Amino acid sequence: MTLRFAYNTNGTAHHRIEDAIRLIKDAGYDGVALTLDIHHLDPFAENWVVEADRIASILKRLELGCVIETGARFLLDPTAKHEPTLVTADAAGRARRVGFLKRAIEIGGILEAEAVSFWAGVLKPGIDRSEARRWLIEGLTEVAGFAAEKGVVAALEPEPGMLIETLDDFAALDLPGLTLALDTGHCLVTGERDPAAAVYEFAPRLGTVAIEDMKRGVHVHLPFGEGDMDVPAVLDALEAVDFRKLVCVELSRESHRADVMVAQALDHLRSCRRPGPGLPPPDATPRETPIPGLPTA
């Protein structure tokens, strides 16, 4: 099996960061999807550079790759989950989100992360959609440009319920330097595409990929075997397109049993491999072209 797997630290919320990394390593993963948070490399701490250097040393010593995730719930505002966002009406709030994403990119550079993943944000009632889209493009342009300067891959994740919700929403942006953070489970939630088909279609623009189980139409990250995801088909597709980056398991609701779930998730991924390489269906030709200057999947 050529695929490389990582586990997201948002599913190890009750572990110290160094303990979470060791747990992930001991289970046999190839990397860590590090969700920056108040207890896991706080990007706003005074000693954030020192801490980033420390975590980078741990990852290097353990020969683990890394993806930076930015979905911490209350990192920017302790009173409102995931706020402010790139589509917040308040300009100062949007600037705070942009500043955070730039800091995440700086940390990604220190950790030699394969990508930094982020999302658009939920459009609040009373906000004009076209105005919010203008704010979003301004923010994304600034963030992607900063990432390019730092040599870090910026990856936007379509999220159910957000302004950029589907893969078509992502494709319509067509911003230079912006890759796709594909959460295969979200395809089941929105019903827009089969998850494996999404891998084939967007292969040239994949910056990072997440996998977990989900039920159709329900945005809840589930352990493998509890939803409707055809995991073998997704893994076949990733191998068929020669995806070399980390495939990140995201089980943010399973921190209370991370001691069991971290290893169990990888055991499932290994057990559901089909013999022989997956082959793309005849009509699954990528519709996107590679981004100049960025590594392909």
C-alpha positions, 0 to 999 in steps of 0.5 A: 500500500502506497498511501500515507495516513495521518490522524487529526489532533482534534480527535486527541483533545484530552492529550498533551500535544507531545502525548498525542503525537506519540500515540499517533506514531505508536499506532503506525501513522505516517504523520499528524494533522495538527489542529492549532488550538489553545492546548495544541500549539497555541498560535497566539501564545507569546512563545509560539515560535519556540513551541513550533520549533519544539514540535517540529523537532519531535516530528522530525525525530519520529519521522512524521509528516504534518498537515496544519489544520485551522478548525479550532472552535473557540481559538479566535472568539471564546463566545462564538464557535469558529468566529470571526471568519473570512465572511464576517461583516466586521472588517476587523474580525476578517482581518483577525482571521486572515492574521490567524491563517498567516500565522498558521502558514508560518507555523506550517513553514517551521513544521515543514507541513505538506499543506495548511487547510482552512475554510470560508465560514458560515454566512450569517443572516442579513449578510449579502451573499455577493458582498460576502463573496467579495470579502472572501476573495480578498481574504483568500487572495491575501492568504494564498499570496502569503503562503506562496511567499513562504513556500507553503501549500494553501488548501481551502476546504468546502464545508457543509453550511459554509459559503464555500460548501461544495466542490463546484463552489471551490472550482468557481473561485479559480484563485491562483495558488489555492489548492483543494482540501478535500474532506471525502465525507463532506461529499456524502453530506452535500450529496454533490458527488460520490467521494471516490469520483471527487478524488478522480475529478479534482486530483490535479488540485488536491492539497490535502485529503481527509477521510472518515465515515459519515451518513448521507446528509448528516454532518457528523464525523463517525468512526469507520463502519458506522456510516455510508462511506465506501472507504475501499473505493476512496482509497483505490481512487487515491492510489489510482491518482498517485496521491503521495501526501498524507490522508488525514483521519478526522474524528473530532468527536472521539477524543474521549476514547482516543487511546482506542480510536487512533489505532482502531481507525488505522487498523480499519484503513489497512484491513479494507484494502482491495487486492490490486491497484484501483482503476479510474472509471472511463469518464472520471477525467480531471476537470482541473488543470495543475496550478503552476508552481505548486506540487501536484498530488 
